[in-house]
Amino acid sequence: MRILGNHRDPSARHRRGLTAAGLCLGTLLGLGLGAGLGPSPAAAQSEPPIRSAEDAFCRSEARAQVFSAPDPLNLGLREIGRRIWASCMERTQRKGKAPKKPRKRRHR
């Protein structure tokens, strides 16, 4: 086969070498992708299941604000997110309860 000045025909040995190299590369890529899909440390520390609509709302709010919240005490992202979630849950639970109106005394 003659392409761009290549006048030698690749021998069967070279063809086998390329095929084996391709097979090894494919195997390594397959193992690498398979290892990435397996159990990871992050999966072991997954979040607990969502318990209510307020919980889901507060989790999404915490995810949205965790990177923009200040961290002067160097607490870390998990603790900041937990605090944002806790304050949101407290706010939403306060909203759910009807505020008690003081009874007005009728003067005679």
Backbone as CSV, one residue per row, in Angstrom:
resi,resn,N_x,N_y,N_z,CA_x,CA_y,CA_z,C_x,C_y,C_z
1,MET,0.838,-1.158,0.000,0.000,0.000,0.000,0.888,1.227,0.000
2,ARG,0.588,2.167,-0.861,1.461,3.317,-1.008,0.643,4.591,-0.790
3,ILE,0.845,5.213,0.396,0.171,6.465,0.708,1.222,7.457,1.163
4,LEU,1.286,8.588,0.483,2.217,9.666,0.810,3.646,9.176,1.022
5,GLY,4.131,8.434,0.137,5.510,7.981,0.171,5.748,6.761,1.023
6,ASN,4.733,6.227,1.625,4.904,5.023,2.425,4.882,3.843,1.467
7,HIS,6.034,3.283,1.181,6.110,2.214,0.203,6.135,0.845,0.848
8,ARG,6.159,0.770,2.168,6.186,-0.530,2.811,4.781,-0.943,3.213
9,ASP,4.514,-2.180,3.082,3.250,-2.748,3.523,3.421,-3.149,4.985
10,PRO,2.559,-2.675,5.872,2.744,-3.053,7.278,2.590,-4.558,7.445
11,SER,3.514,-5.135,8.155,3.485,-6.581,8.340,2.379,-6.946,9.330
12,ALA,2.099,-8.225,9.379,1.057,-8.717,10.279,1.459,-8.455,11.733
13,ARG,2.753,-8.458,11.993,3.221,-8.228,13.348,2.874,-6.816,13.809
14,HIS,3.082,-5.860,12.942,2.749,-4.477,13.287,1.243,-4.312,13.467
15,ARG,0.491,-4.966,12.597,-0.963,-4.862,12.710,-1.438,-5.456,14.035
16,ARG,-0.868,-6.591,14.426,-1.238,-7.199,15.696,-0.839,-6.295,16.854
17,GLY,0.315,-5.674,16.778,0.780,-4.777,17.834,-0.167,-3.604,18.021
18,LEU,-0.640,-3.024,16.919,-1.570,-1.912,17.025,-2.897,-2.368,17.607
19,THR,-3.327,-3.536,17.202,-4.597,-4.053,17.709,-4.478,-4.349,19.203
20,ALA,-3.363,-4.934,19.615,-3.171,-5.236,21.032,-3.079,-3.945,21.842
21,ALA,-2.405,-2.949,21.283,-2.302,-1.672,21.984,-3.677,-1.025,22.103
22,GLY,-4.453,-1.107,21.051,-5.809,-0.565,21.096,-6.674,-1.312,22.093
23,LEU,-6.478,-2.620,22.155,-7.231,-3.432,23.107,-6.854,-3.066,24.532
24,CYS,-5.557,-2.895,24.783,-5.109,-2.509,26.125,-5.649,-1.141,26.500
25,LEU,-5.609,-0.206,25.557,-6.117,1.140,25.813,-7.611,1.094,26.106
26,GLY,-8.345,0.313,25.340,-9.786,0.169,25.565,-10.094,-0.455,26.909
27,THR,-9.283,-1.443,27.290,-9.480,-2.096,28.579,-9.210,-1.127,29.720
28,LEU,-8.129,-0.352,29.616,-7.812,0.615,30.654,-8.893,1.676,30.768
29,LEU,-9.380,2.154,29.637,-10.454,3.153,29.675,-11.711,2.558,30.283
30,GLY,-12.021,1.336,29.915,-13.209,0.676,30.472,-13.099,0.489,31.968
31,LEU,-11.920,0.091,32.441,-11.726,-0.076,33.881,-11.791,1.261,34.598
32,GLY,-11.226,2.274,33.987,-11.271,3.611,34.596,-12.691,4.124,34.710
33,LEU,-13.491,3.945,33.675,-14.876,4.395,33.724,-15.689,3.547,34.684
34,GLY,-15.417,2.259,34.709,-16.137,1.373,35.619,-15.819,1.687,37.070
35,ALA,-14.566,2.035,37.349,-14.197,2.383,38.723,-14.867,3.687,39.133
36,GLY,-15.065,4.596,38.188,-15.728,5.859,38.493,-17.192,5.675,38.794
37,LEU,-17.813,4.642,38.292,-19.229,4.422,38.516,-19.509,3.584,39.754
38,GLY,-18.475,3.053,40.345,-18.649,2.198,41.510,-18.914,3.004,42.770
39,PRO,-18.957,2.336,43.916,-19.218,3.040,45.166,-18.103,4.027,45.482
40,SER,-18.469,5.182,45.948,-17.489,6.212,46.262,-17.690,6.678,47.700
41,PRO,-16.709,7.345,48.279,-16.865,7.854,49.639,-18.004,8.866,49.746
42,ALA,-18.256,9.613,48.688,-19.336,10.592,48.709,-20.700,9.902,48.807
43,ALA,-20.830,8.733,48.208,-22.097,8.010,48.277,-22.356,7.508,49.694
44,ALA,-21.306,7.206,50.430,-21.483,6.730,51.796,-21.979,7.851,52.709
45,GLN,-21.676,9.099,52.371,-22.089,10.231,53.179,-23.219,10.992,52.502
46,SER,-24.120,10.304,51.875,-25.187,10.981,51.155,-26.169,11.609,52.129
47,GLU,-26.983,12.504,51.595,-27.969,13.209,52.410,-29.100,12.274,52.808
48,PRO,-29.724,12.552,53.937,-30.892,11.758,54.312,-32.059,12.067,53.379
49,PRO,-33.051,11.204,53.320,-34.167,11.441,52.407,-34.945,12.705,52.775
50,ILE,-35.529,13.316,51.768,-36.309,14.533,51.968,-37.605,14.160,52.684
51,ARG,-37.955,14.895,53.715,-39.102,14.557,54.543,-40.339,15.414,54.281
52,SER,-40.159,16.605,53.728,-41.315,17.466,53.490,-41.004,18.442,52.367
53,ALA,-42.016,19.180,51.957,-41.827,20.190,50.910,-40.934,21.316,51.425
54,GLU,-41.077,21.648,52.697,-40.239,22.697,53.287,-38.774,22.257,53.311
55,ASP,-38.548,20.980,53.618,-37.200,20.427,53.640,-36.567,20.520,52.254
56,ALA,-37.313,20.161,51.236,-36.796,20.225,49.866,-36.484,21.667,49.481
57,PHE,-37.381,22.591,49.843,-37.163,24.003,49.528,-35.912,24.519,50.221
58,CYS,-35.745,24.183,51.504,-34.601,24.673,52.262,-33.295,24.067,51.771
59,ARG,-33.332,22.819,51.334,-32.116,22.203,50.768,-31.688,22.918,49.494
60,SER,-32.657,23.234,48.645,-32.304,23.935,47.399,-31.798,25.344,47.703
61,GLU,-32.385,25.990,48.711,-31.919,27.325,49.098,-30.497,27.262,49.642
62,ALA,-30.206,26.263,50.455,-28.856,26.110,51.017,-27.842,25.830,49.915
63,ARG,-28.207,24.993,48.950,-27.291,24.722,47.826,-27.011,25.984,47.026
64,ALA,-28.028,26.819,46.861,-27.863,28.040,46.072,-27.001,29.077,46.795
65,GLN,-27.033,29.097,48.120,-26.347,30.145,48.876,-25.036,29.723,49.510
66,VAL,-24.725,28.450,49.503,-23.569,27.971,50.263,-22.252,28.563,49.756
67,PHE,-22.097,28.804,48.481,-20.826,29.316,47.960,-20.712,30.825,48.096
68,SER,-21.824,31.522,48.263,-21.765,32.975,48.383,-21.832,33.439,49.839
69,ALA,-22.090,32.559,50.763,-22.171,32.926,52.177,-20.772,33.169,52.730
70,PRO,-20.612,34.180,53.584,-19.293,34.425,54.187,-18.947,33.320,55.187
71,ASP,-17.649,33.080,55.326,-17.173,32.039,56.239,-16.019,32.577,57.080
72,PRO,-16.278,33.547,57.979,-15.175,34.126,58.757,-14.595,33.163,59.791
73,LEU,-15.368,32.169,60.212,-14.879,31.212,61.208,-14.231,29.987,60.584
74,ASN,-14.170,29.948,59.245,-13.568,28.833,58.515,-14.244,27.508,58.885
75,LEU,-15.565,27.487,58.805,-16.342,26.313,59.184,-16.359,25.239,58.110
76,GLY,-16.322,25.625,56.872,-16.401,24.661,55.775,-17.779,24.688,55.135
77,LEU,-17.855,24.138,53.934,-19.095,24.209,53.159,-20.232,23.415,53.787
78,ARG,-19.943,22.256,54.344,-21.016,21.439,54.950,-21.683,22.163,56.110
79,GLU,-20.882,22.724,56.986,-21.443,23.403,58.153,-22.195,24.670,57.747
80,ILE,-21.668,25.417,56.793,-22.376,26.608,56.320,-23.704,26.212,55.700
81,GLY,-23.701,25.171,54.866,-24.940,24.699,54.259,-25.934,24.218,55.288
82,ARG,-25.454,23.533,56.328,-26.337,23.051,57.386,-26.965,24.216,58.134
83,ARG,-26.186,25.266,58.382,-26.721,26.438,59.086,-27.741,27.189,58.243
84,ILE,-27.469,27.314,56.945,-28.439,27.965,56.055,-29.728,27.161,56.037
85,TRP,-29.601,25.826,55.940,-30.777,24.958,55.932,-31.555,25.087,57.239
86,ALA,-30.854,25.097,58.371,-31.519,25.172,59.670,-32.267,26.494,59.836
87,SER,-31.658,27.589,59.418,-32.348,28.877,59.537,-33.557,28.939,58.615
88,CYS,-33.455,28.347,57.445,-34.589,28.302,56.513,-35.715,27.455,57.096
89,MET,-35.386,26.305,57.680,-36.410,25.452,58.282,-37.105,26.168,59.432
90,GLU,-36.337,26.893,60.214,-36.929,27.643,61.326,-37.880,28.718,60.798
91,ARG,-37.465,29.404,59.756,-38.312,30.439,59.134,-39.599,29.850,58.586
92,THR,-39.489,28.733,57.874,-40.684,28.149,57.259,-41.611,27.551,58.301
93,GLN,-41.076,27.024,59.385,-41.934,26.482,60.436,-42.653,27.593,61.190
94,ARG,-41.998,28.733,61.331,-42.659,29.875,61.964,-43.792,30.389,61.101
95,LYS,-43.590,30.357,59.768,-44.634,30.812,58.850,-45.856,29.912,58.923
96,GLY,-45.657,28.636,59.121,-46.747,27.674,59.129,-47.676,27.842,60.324
97,LYS,-47.135,28.292,61.422,-47.958,28.465,62.616,-48.627,29.832,62.558
98,ALA,-49.895,29.844,62.852,-50.618,31.113,62.875,-50.213,31.873,64.133
99,PRO,-49.841,33.131,63.960,-49.457,33.893,65.138,-50.670,34.116,66.044
100,LYS,-50.440,33.999,67.326,-51.534,34.207,68.265,-51.780,35.702,68.414
101,LYS,-52.993,36.063,68.164,-53.350,37.464,68.325,-53.782,37.665,69.781
102,PRO,-53.294,38.696,70.384,-53.719,38.940,71.754,-55.204,39.320,71.787
103,ARG,-55.889,38.804,72.736,-57.309,39.114,72.851,-57.453,40.544,73.348
104,LYS,-58.254,41.244,72.649,-58.496,42.611,73.067,-59.548,42.616,74.174
105,ARG,-59.256,43.335,75.173,-60.200,43.441,76.275,-61.197,44.549,75.988
106,ARG,-62.380,44.214,76.186,-63.404,45.215,75.971,-63.583,46.050,77.226
107,HIS,-63.444,47.272,77.069,-63.647,48.177,78.203,-65.106,48.541,78.301
108,ARG,-65.650,48.635,79.487,-67.057,48.983,79.660,-67.223,50.396,80.073
